């Protein structure tokens, strides 16, 4: 099992393919397995790394470090240890926030960011404390009630059930991300972002409305947004072909920018 010891925890990762590097980050409580519909497409011409961030999937479940800064520090260590050459970071939900913060704090390490259904900021914060309280009272019931709303109507029940199982298999300490999410807002930093960013968002996302991504894209120099029709919060799983096409287009738009940046900084 490929794993890496970083910052007093152990991360599970998979590293396949050759070419420009992509680093895929899953959302809260799931795992790198959520990118299964992207691997066959992008390992053909990219080096693709998926990682289960701390507390999730096949990685360790530490009590400490379950913060945005903690995960970003893990990603910095991962990029260095694997010798990733300025990957484009593709992050689902809170994984998109991790990718954005990595670009803000360490822009020299990444060639671009693609937040997917990502919380550029939370439009309402009042429900986060109650959500955490409900998770502590009845984790299984709360997750089973909550997760179906991530997906668009008509989504396969098997996909929803699989997502629930992944979350229940992850560690309870990841709830710290829900506690701090209400205070997260990258908007003040976006106008100065030095890294290309392209949001991909499900048209029917009820967890993070598409208006959030639209506002964040407008604030970022060169920022773009692609909306996936008929998809909810997880377009890479709900509409994989449409998502893969959108990601291909986003990567193609980033390539000239990243090459020009490399020439400037060489």
Secondary structure as GFF3:
##gff-version 3
##sequence-region A 1 266
A	DSSP	beta_strand	3	6	.	.	.	ID=ss1
A	DSSP	beta_strand	9	16	.	.	.	ID=ss2
A	DSSP	beta_strand	20	25	.	.	.	ID=ss3
A	DSSP	three_ten_helix	32	35	.	.	.	ID=ss4
A	DSSP	alpha_helix	36	42	.	.	.	ID=ss5
A	DSSP	beta_strand	46	52	.	.	.	ID=ss6
A	DSSP	alpha_helix	68	82	.	.	.	ID=ss7
A	DSSP	beta_strand	87	92	.	.	.	ID=ss8
A	DSSP	alpha_helix	94	105	.	.	.	ID=ss9
A	DSSP	three_ten_helix	107	109	.	.	.	ID=ss10
A	DSSP	beta_strand	110	116	.	.	.	ID=ss11
A	DSSP	alpha_helix	127	137	.	.	.	ID=ss12
A	DSSP	alpha_helix	139	147	.	.	.	ID=ss13
A	DSSP	three_ten_helix	148	150	.	.	.	ID=ss14
A	DSSP	alpha_helix	157	169	.	.	.	ID=ss15
A	DSSP	three_ten_helix	172	174	.	.	.	ID=ss16
A	DSSP	alpha_helix	175	181	.	.	.	ID=ss17
A	DSSP	alpha_helix	187	190	.	.	.	ID=ss18
A	DSSP	beta_strand	198	202	.	.	.	ID=ss19
A	DSSP	alpha_helix	210	219	.	.	.	ID=ss20
A	DSSP	beta_strand	224	228	.	.	.	ID=ss21
A	DSSP	alpha_helix	235	238	.	.	.	ID=ss22
A	DSSP	alpha_helix	240	265	.	.	.	ID=ss23
###
